[in-house]
């Protein structure tokens, strides 16, 4: 029998598995809908309004799913929840490919949106249990890099490569669903985190009390205020940018390439940004700078033309996932949260992200009637609104602590 790796080495396996899980179970299956929308609309006879509804409906159940995913992760452990979430969200994602009309497609996307957000919350929780505070920024950066990779590949490959190879949009969605369900296998065989092993035998925590407890932490409300503005801004921009550039006369490949570039530079920069927050022992200063870059880049898109569009996209994109990685670390490191309440606290804050993602795209798009570039002004203003909450949030001290070294165990 091969000897099990040390705890120190094994946590990197968990981190890589978590990053791949986010990419394959959430990011690619979610992003593919936007680039496959034209093919889906033609096959099912959908109009533009219905296509917009399909793009946004998945965010509605996510408002509840993020909180409940975090709560059950704290209650039963992230490993168990990830096994079920990968399997069930994969089935729901595959069901989208069996849709026969607008109603069935909306229903299956709603179901997918109810299950898939449980995955990233518990990936953050799982890796947070394995890594000490002074390395959590790096760990969350790698997880966010996986998410960025999934977004980029989903937008680049789903319509132009996978759909022709697999025989249409239906088979692409089924393919992604199969990948997600298969990810439940490595999570089943993964070892428990050191803290989870140590906590065995303790009385179960109350989910209701966990929610009530984190809801009394003022800083979490400020972070929720922040992510409502920032996330809503980015969600709206990503859905509108390709349409805006096509309307400005850009070739279809270049217009779609702008969104892919946004994800590419985000993926390249996320780990250095997260690592910098570890090295400088500060989270707030990093996200303050990143937030300003997002506001400036998306606001600039309202007047950018030609080559300056790419500069604005890169300015905002290079810090998008870096912002999220450090931001989630801020949630866990909030006084009174820690790894014990990490899932519940992250889910609580991400409720506000779901609210922003739900209303920001439609409100911003409606302002295109005023001027094509005006939606970017609205979204930049929304991000600035969220930035105010970030300014009020207190910085926490990052300390070094050793990782517990229990005996190797599977379960």
N, C-alpha and C positions, 0 to 999 in steps of 0.2 A: 504493500500500500504506500502510495506517495505521501510524503509528509506535508501537512497543511502549511501554507505560508504564514509568516508572522502577522500579527495584527497590523503592524506598521505598513507592510506591503499590501495586505488584503484590502485596506481601505481604498487604495488606488484602483483596484478591480471594481469595487462598489461604485466609485466615482465614474469610471468609464461606462459601466453598465447603466448608471443613472443618466448620463449624457446621451447615450444611444437610445435609451427608453424615451426620453423627451423628444428626440429627433424623430424616431420611427412611430411612436404611439400617439403623438400629439401634433408636432409641428408640420410634418409632411402631409398627414391626412387632413389637417385643417387648411393649410395654405393651398392645397391642390384645387379646392373648390373655386377659388378666384380665377385661376388660369383655365380651368375646365368649364367655366360658366357659359361660354359661348357655345360649346359643344352640347352641354346639358340643355341649354335653352332651345337650341335647334331641335334636339331629339324629343323633348317634352312639350314644346310649343309654349315656352314661357316668354313673357314680355319683360321689359326693363325693370318695372316695378317689382315683379315677382322675383327677378334675379337679385335685386337689392334686398328683398325680404329674406331670401334664402341665405345670403351672405351674413345678415345680421342676426338671424333667429338663434344661431348657436350660442350667442353671448347671453341670452336671457336665462337659460337654466344654469349657466356658469356662475351666475350671481349667488345662487344657493349652493351649487356643487363645490365651489372652492372652500366655503366655510365647513360644510359637512365632511368634505374630504380631509380637511385638516383635523377636525374634531375626532373622526373615527381613526385617523392615523395616530393621534395621541392616545386614544383609548385602547386600540388593539395592536398598535405597532405598525410602522410603515411597510415592513416586509409583507405582512399578510394582506394589507390593503392593496399593495402594488400587484400582487399575484392576481387578485380578483379584478382590479381596475384595468390592467392590461388585457385580460381575457374578455371582460364584458365590453370595454370600449372598442376592442377589436371587432367583436361581433356586431356592435352597433354601427361601427364604421363600414363594415362590409354590407350591412343591410341597406345603406344608402345606395349602393350599386344595384339593388333590386327594385328601386322606386319606379313607379309607372306613371306618375303624374305629379303635379305641384304639391298636392296634399300629402302624399306618401313621402315625397322627398323632404318636405318641411318637417314632417313627423320624425323621420329617421335622423335628420340633422339635429333636431331638438334633443333626441335621445342621446346622440353622440356628444352633444354639448353638455349633457347632464353627467356623463361618465368620464369623458376625457380629462376635464380639469382636475380630477382627483389625482391623476398621475403626477404632474409636476410638483404639486404641494407635498406629496409624500416622497418624491425623489429628493427634494430639498431637506425634508425631515430626516430621511435615511442617511444622507451624506453628512448632515449636521451632527448626527450621533457618532459618526466615525471620526470626524476631524475636530481638533481643538480650536478654540477661538482665534488664535493667531494664524490659522490656516483656512478658516471658513470662507474668507473672501476669495481665495484662490479656488477652493472647492466649488463655490457657487458660480465662479467665473467659468469653470470648465463645464458645469451643467448648462449655463446660459449659452456657451459656445455650441453645445449640442443642439440646443433649441434653435440658435441662429443658423446652424448648418442645415437643420431640417427645413426651416423656412425657405432658405435659399434653394435647396435641392427640390423642394416641393414646387416652387415657382418656376424653376428652370426645366425640370424633367417631366413633370406630370402630363402636360399637354403636348409638348414637342417631341418627346421620346417614348414615354411609357404608353400613352394612349395609342399611337400607331402600332407599337410592338405587341401590346396586350389585346388590341382589338376594340378600343373604345373606352369611354369614361367609366362605364359600369365596372369593367374588369380592373381598371386602375384603383377604384375605391375598394373593391373586393381584395385586391392584392395588398393594399395598405392594411386592411383589416386582418388579414392572415398574419402579416408581420407583427402586428400589435399583440395578437393572441399568443404567438410563439414566444414573445418576451416574458410571458408569465412563467416559462420553464426555468430560465436562469435565476429568476427571483425566488422560485420555489426552493432551489438548491443553495441559495445564498446563505451565508452565516449571519447570525444575529449580531447587532451592534453591541459593543461592550456594555453600554448603559442598559440596553434591553435585557442582556443576560443578568446583570446585577439586579434589575427590577423584578425578575421573576419571583412569584410568590407574594408580592405586595398586593394589598387590596386594590381592586380596579378603580380607576378614576371616574368621576361622574362627568359625562359629556355636558350636561346642562350647567354644572358648576364651572366647568372649564370656560364655557362661552361667557357666563356671567363674570367670571374673574377677568378675562382679557378685555371685556367691554368696559371695565372700570379703569383701564390704563390709558391715560390722556394721550400719551405719545402715539399710540396706535391709531387714534382718531386723526391726529395730525398727519401721520403717514398715509392713512386712507384718503384724506383730502388731497395729499400730494399725488398719489397714483391715479386718482380719478382724473385729474387734469392731464398728467403726462401720458398715461396709457390711452385715454380717449383721443388725445391729440395724434398719437402715432397710429392708432387704429384707423382713424378717419383719413389721415394722409395716405396710408398704404393702399386703401381701397380706391381713392380718388386719383392718385398720381398717374397711373397708366392711362386712364380716360382723359385726364387733363392734357397730357402730352400728345395723345393721338389727336385731340381736338386742336392742338396747336400746330398740327402738321407733321409730327414726328412719325417715322415708320413704326409699325407695330412692334418689331423686334427691339428697337431702341427704347420705345416707351416701356415695354415689359422689362428691359434690361436695367432701367433705372431702379426699379424695385429690387431686382436681384443684386444690384450693386450696393444698395442700402444694407441688405442682409450680409453681403460678402464682407464689407468693411467692418460691420458690427462683429462678425465672427472672428475676424483677424485681431481686433482690438480688445475683445472682451477679457481675455486672460491677463494681458498686461495691465489693464485698468484695475481688475480685481486684485492682482498681485501687488499693485502699487498701494492699494488701500491697506493691505496687510503690512507692507514695509513701512509706510508712513504712520501706521497705527491710527488711522482716521477713516471713517466712512462718510461722515457728513460733508467734509470739504470736497471729497471726490464727487459725490452726487450733486453738490451745488454747482460745480463746474460743468459736469455732464448735462445737468438740466438746462443751464444757460446755452450750451451748444445746441441742444435739441430745439429750444425756443428760437434761437437765431437761425438755424438751418431751415426749419419749416416755415418760419416767417419770411425768410429770403425767397422761398419758392414762389411767393405771391408776385414777385417782380422779376425773378430770374428768367433769363432767356439764353438759348444756345448752350455754350459750354459752361456758363455759370450755374445752370441747373445741376450739372454733375457735382460742382463744388458744394452747392447747398445740400444735395443728397448725401455726400460724403461727410460733411460737417455734422449733420444730424445723425447719420447712420453709424458713424464710428463709435459713438458712445451709447447707443440704444441698449444693447444687451449688457454692456459694462455697467450702465446705470442700474439695470434690473438686478444684476448679480450682487452689487454692493447694497442696493436697496433692500433686498430680501435678507441679507446679512444684518442690516440695521434692525430689521424686525426681530430677528432671533436674539440679538444682543440687547434689545430693550430691557431695561431694568424690570425684573419680575417675570420675564418670559423664559429665556433659556431654552434648552433642548426639551424640557418637560412640556412646555406649552407652545413649542415651535409651530406645530401643525395648526393648532387652533388659532394662534395669533396671525400666522401667515394667511390662513383662510379668511379670517375676519377682515384683514386689510384688503385682500384681493376682492372682497365684495364690491368695494368702491371702484376697483379696476373694471369689473364687469358692468357696473352702472355707466361708467364713462364710455366703455366700448359699445354699449347698447345705443346711447343717444347721440354721441358725438358724430359718427359718420353721416347719419341722416340729416342732422341739423346743419352740419357743414356743407353737405352736398346741396341743400336747398338754397344756400347763399350763392351758388354758381349763377343763379339768375341775375344777381346784382352785377357780378363780374367774375370771369373764370378763375381769377386768382384769389378772390375774396375768401373762399373756404380755408385757404392756408392762413389767412389773417385770423380767422375765427379760432382755428386749432392752435395757433401759436399763443393767442390770448388765453385759451383754455389751459394750456401748459403753464403759462405765467401765473394763472390763478392757482394751480396746484403747487407751483414753486413757492408761493407764499406760505403754505403749510409746512413745507420742508424747512424754510428759514426759521420757523418757530420750534421745530423739533430739536430736542436736546441731544447733544453728542454724548456717546457713551465711551467709557475707557475700555480699551482692548487689553486684555491681560493674557499672559502665557500660562498654559496649564498642561500637564502631561496627560497622555491618553491612558485610560485604564487598560490593563493588560490581563483580562480574564483568560481562563483556559479555553482553547479552541472548542467550538461547539456548533453544531448545526441545529436549526430549528426556527 
